[in-house]
Amino acid sequence: MGTSLPVIDVLAWIGVLTFAAMGALAATQKGLDLLGVMVLAAVTAVGGGSIRDIVVGNLPPAVFRDEPKLWAVIVVALLVFRFSRTLDRLGTPMWLLDTLALGVFAALGAETGMEAGLGFFGTVFAGTVSAIGGGMVRDLFLGTVPAVLTNNRDLYASAAAAGAAVVFAIPALLPDLLPFALLCGAATTIALRAASRYLGLRLPRAGAT
């Protein structure tokens, strides 16, 4: 069932490097040393995919069979450590890249779940954890409640889940359209997060009146 669309491969690389940068930035903002920055970059970049692979029984996790990505994560961590003050000022570009990465990993994670024979809920879980798992582990390492559970500013986990659901639904109806489903799933996640930022789309919040 796997796909090898060049655009998907390129977007996957962009996603890994973006999540690595976001993890490294979070570490610098907390004053961690160089090793801490590298660890947080790696956890954020590959943690979600590793959790997904463990769930579906793909062992060892795919990232540990892809050394170039791990080396790239370390290089990104070093660059962020050196230029963190400059990157801190690039709020909107980093948000856009993070949103792109969220959509890509939600779609690719859902594909992995489908390849493992998971049903709807398993596929949605695989896609969602691929997209948000690394960030959640990062936040736990930093001693904070994961932002996806508390931040009501943007749709994040819910956007990833919706994108993963789209990836599952399209091939279920039209089996030969998996590449199209991946693009539609990623686009769904990106659109929902953008709608939450620019149109005020929100989930209900406990205690809100």
WOKA-V168145 format. One record per pair of residues at least 6 apart in sequence whose C-alpha atoms are under 7 Angstrom apart, sorted by sequence separation. I is the first residue (numbers start at 0). J is the second residue. If there is no record, write none. Layout:
I&J / I&J
This chain:
52&58 / 138&144 / 139&145 / 170&176 / 194&200 / 195&201 / 53&60 / 138&145 / 170&177 / 52&60 / 147&155 / 26&35 / 27&36 / 112&121 / 113&122 / 147&156 / 26&36 / 112&122 / 135&145 / 170&180 / 49&60 / 169&180 / 23&36 / 26&39 / 109&122 / 112&125 / 23&37 / 109&123 / 166&180 / 165&180 / 166&181 / 23&39 / 109&125 / 22&39 / 23&40 / 45&62 / 108&125 / 109&126 / 22&40 / 108&126 / 165&183 / 166&184 / 107&126 / 165&184 / 20&40 / 106&126 / 19&40 / 22&43 / 105&126 / 108&129 / 163&184 / 19&41 / 104&126 / 105&127 / 162&184 / 162&185 / 19&43 / 105&129 / 18&43 / 19&44 / 104&129 / 105&130 / 131&156 / 162&187 / 18&44 / 104&130 / 161&187 / 162&188 / 161&188 / 16&44 / 15&44 / 101&130 / 127&156 / 130&159 / 159&188 / 158&188 / 41&72 / 40&72 / 127&159 / 126&159 / 127&160 / 158&191 / 126&160 / 158&192 / 37&73 / 40&76 / 127&163 / 123&160 / 126&163 / 154&191 / 155&192 / 154&192 / 37&76 / 153&192 / 36&76 / 123&163 / 122&163 / 123&164 / 154&195 / 153&195 / 153&196 / 152&196 / 122&167 / 33&80 / 154&201 / 119&167 / 19&72 / 23&76 / 27&80 / 105&159 / 109&163 / 20&75 / 24&79 / 16&72 / 19&75 / 20&76 / 23&79 / 27&83 / 106&162 / 19&76 / 55&112 / 102&159 / 105&162 / 106&163 / 109&166 / 101&159 / 105&163 / 109&167 / 16&75 / 20&79 / 24&83 / 55&115 / 102&162 / 106&166 / 51&125 / 106&181 / 51&128 / 51&129 / 106&184 / 17&96 / 18&97 / 106&185 / 17&97 / 105&185 / 47&128 / 48&129 / 47&129 / 103&185 / 17&100 / 47&130 / 102&185 / 47&131 / 102&186 / 47&132 / 14&100 / 46&132 / 47&133 / 102&188 / 13&100 / 46&133 / 102&189 / 45&133 / 14&103 / 44&133 / 43&133 / 99&189 / 42&133 / 43&134 / 98&189 / 11&103 / 10&103 / 42&136 / 43&137 / 42&137 / 39&137 / 0&114 / 22&137 / 2&178
